[in-house]
């Protein structure tokens, strides 16, 4: 009985992609540390605690939205998952319609509450409405056969990169007027400007990397998607052409990382070394993409691309 309980509990936890949620947690925590540490070091503000509270609320809101997105994706993909993951039981949450919708609505309501809480303590923000919009997008994404063609991968990849941009935006906004005045002084202005550029660069790399990963996952899941009549990129244009698209994106990623290494080398050796590791992995992934001819050859690449996302996350540490 105890074994069955732990098994059911683990199946329940797996429904929310705990590894992916841990990555979101890590991204937010590292970004918070990078963006807030200089605020605390260079000047004092009575609202610093409010700022930290706001960015924590953003983190948990993002995690709740992501968990709800994973859950509803599993709910609508039950047919395809029975083919793509034949040896894996369907998530326990999706087996009961009442349980599924109760948890999905609850997760979204928690996220909306956190979004409006941020708006109540921070000037000129609309995170409550933003969270509602993201929830609607993640729900609507599953309703059309064509949603996973190009729009789906673009939207999901943009949301991944958007996490980092939102932390930056909120860290800038969540201060009192006195702190805003401090933002115009030297040396804080130079530090913030440098970090802002790198936040956007790393978000851009995360967008391209995740876009490639979404394409590779579509190749991996082609059998189930065909059965469900999903119009994903490999179904519409074929595996061979999809692999060429992934290679083209891989070259863009390689050139971008190489350019960023050239920029970073004069300001941060640690960052440039981190990017060099990402460059090597990006070259290897692009090479492997060029060799994809069948569905089975795409399986290992998805994990390698997640590793590349982790390397990008580590880049934040050196800012």
N, C-alpha and C positions, 0 to 999 in steps of 0.2 A: 504493500500500500504506500509506504514511504517513497519507494522507487518511482511508483506511478505518479505520485504528487510532484516530485522533483522534475520528472520528465515533462509533465503538463506545464509546470512553471517555466521550464526552459523553453518549451515550444511557444508559450505566451510571450516571453521576453524576445525571442527570435523574430516575432512578428514585427517588431519595431526597429530591426536592423541595428542592434546595440553598437556594433563596431562603427557604423556610419555616424550614429549619434555621438559616439565618443570623439570622432574626428571633428564634428561641429563644436562640441564642448571645448576641445583643445584649441581649435581655431579662434574661438571667441576669447578664451582665457589668455592666450598668447598675445592676441591683438590688443586686448584690454591693457595688459601689462606694458606693452610697447608704447601705447598711446597715452597712458595715464601716468607712467612713472616720472616723466619729465615735468608734468603738471605739478606733481607733489614735490619734486626736487627744486624747481626754480621759483616757485612762489606758493604762498598759502592762500587757500580760499575756504571759507566756511561751507561751501557747497560741494567740496570734493567728495564727501561721502554720498551726496545725492547723485553725483555723476557716476560713481561706482555702482550705486544701486540701480541706476537707469541702464547701464550697459549690462549688468547682470540680468535685468528683466528682459532686455533684448536677446540675450543668450538663451534663456529658458523659453522665451516666446518662439525663437527660431527652432529650438529642439522640439517643442510641442508641435509646431507646424510640420516639421520634417517627419516626425513620428506618424502624424495623421496622414501625410502624403504617402508614406510607405505602406500604411495600413490600407488605404483605399486603393492603392495600386495592386496590392495582393488580392483584394476583394474582387476587382474587375478582371484580374488576370488568373483566376482560379482554373479556367479551362486551359489556358496556355501553359501554366505551371505544371499541370498534370502530365503534360508531354515533355516540356523542357527539363523538369525535375521529377522524373518518374519515381525515383527512389526516396523522395522527400515527401513527408506528410504535409497536407495543406495546413497553413497556420491555424491554430486552435481558435483564434479570435474570429476568423472569417467563416467558421462552420456554423455559427449562430448569427442570424441576421440582426436580432435584437441586441445581442452583445456587441456586435461590430458597430452598428450605428450609434449605440450609447457611448462607446469608447471614442469613436471618431468625433462625435459632436462635443464630447467632454474635452478632448484634447484641443480642439479648435476654440472652444469657449475660454479655456485657460489662456491660450495664446492671445485672443482678442482682449481679454482683461488686462494682460501684461502690456499690450500695445497701448491701450487707452491710459494705463497707469503712467507709462512713459510720457505721453502727451500732457498729462496733468502736472508733471513736474519739470518739463522741458519746453522752452519756447520754440514756436514755429516748427512743430513736428506733427505728423499725421500717421504715426505708427499703427494706431488702431485700425484705421481704414486700409492702410497698407497690408496689414496681416489678413484682413478680411479678403482683400483682392488676391493675395497669394493663395489663400485657402480655396477660393473659387477657381483659380487657375489650375491648381493641383487636382481638383475634383473634375473640372471640365476636360482636362487632359486625357482622361480615361474614357470619355464618352464617344469619341469619333474613331472610325477605322483609320483615318488619315492623320490623326493627331500625333502619331509616333513617326511620321515620315521625316520632316525636317524641323517643323515647329516645335515638336516635343523635345528632341535633343537640345535645341537652341534654348528653350525656356528653362529646362532643368539645369543646363550648364550655366545659364545666366544667374539663376537663383543661387547656385553654389558660389559664384564669384561675388554676388550681391551681398552675401553674409559679411564679407570682409569690408566692403564699401560702407555698409550700414554701421558697423562698429566705428569706423573712422568718422562718419558723419555725426553719429550721436556723441562721440567723445568731444567733438568740436562744439556741438550745440549745448551740451549739458553743463553750462556754467552760469554764474551770476554776471552782471555787467562788469564788475571789477576784474573778473578773470578774462572776460573778452578783451578788456583793455590790455591785459598782460600779453595777450596773443600778438599784439602789434610791436612788442619790444624785441630787442636783440638780447641774448642769443636764441631765445625761444622760437622766434619766427623762422630762423634758418633751420633749426632742428625739425620743426613741424613741417616745413616745406619739403625737406629731404625725405622725411618719413611718408608724407602724403604721396609723393611721386612713386615710392617703392610699394606702398599699399596698392596703388592702382596697377603697377606693373605685375605684382604677384597675383592680383585678382584676374588680370588679363591672361596670365599663364595658366591659372586654374580653370578659366573658362575654356581655353583651347584643349587642355588636357582632358577635362571632363567631357567635352564634345566628342573627342576621339573615343573615349571610353563608352559613351552612349552608343556610338556607331558599332563598336566591337561587340557590345552586349547584344545589339540587335542581330548581328551575325550569329552569335552563340545561341540565341533564342529563336532562330528562324522557323524551326519546325512548329513550335507551339503558336507562333504569330501567324503562320500560314493557316493553321487549323482554325484560328479565331478570326481569320480574314483581316488581320491587321495589315496596314499598308506601310510597313517600315522601309527604310532605305534599301536594305539588301533584298527585300521582296520585290520592290519596284524596279530597281536597276541591276539586281544580281549581286552575288557575293564578290565576284572579281572586280567589278566597277566600284563597289563599296570599299574594297580594300585599297583601291587606287585613291579614293577620296581620303581615306585615313592616312595614306602615305603623304598626300599633298598637305594635309593639316599637320602631319608630323614634321615636314620640312619647314613649315611656317613656325612651328614650335621650336625647332632646332635653331633657326636663324634668330628668333626672338631671344632665346636664352643666351646665345652667343653674343648678341648685341648688349644684353643686360650685364653679362660678365665684363665686357669692355668698359661699361659705365661704372660698375661696382668696384673694379680693381683699384681705383685711386682713392676710394673712400672707405672700403671695408674688405679686408682680405678674407675674413671668415665668410662673409656673404658671397664673395666671388668663388671661394672653394665649394661652398654649398651648391651654388648654381652650376659649377663644373661637374659635380656628381649628377645633378639633374640633367645636364647636357649629355653625359655619357649614357644615362638610362634612356633619355629621349631618342638618341641615335639608335640604340639597340631596339627600342619599341618600334620605331619607324621601319627598321630593317625587317623585323618580324611581321609587321603589317604587310610588307611587300610580298611575303611568302604565303599569305593566307589564300587558300583555295577551297577549303571546306569548313564547315561549321566547327568541327572539333579543334581546328588550329587556332580558333579565336579564344578558347577558354582560358589559357594561361595568361593572355595579354591583359585581361580585365584586372587581374590582381597586380600586374606590373604597373598598370596605369594608376591604380590606387596608391601604390608605393611612390610613384612620381608626385601624386598630390600631397602625400605626407612630406616629401622632400621640400615641396613648395611651402608647406606649413612651417617647416623648420627654418626656412629663410627669414620668417618674421622675427625669430629670436635675435638675429643679428642687427636689427634696425635700431 
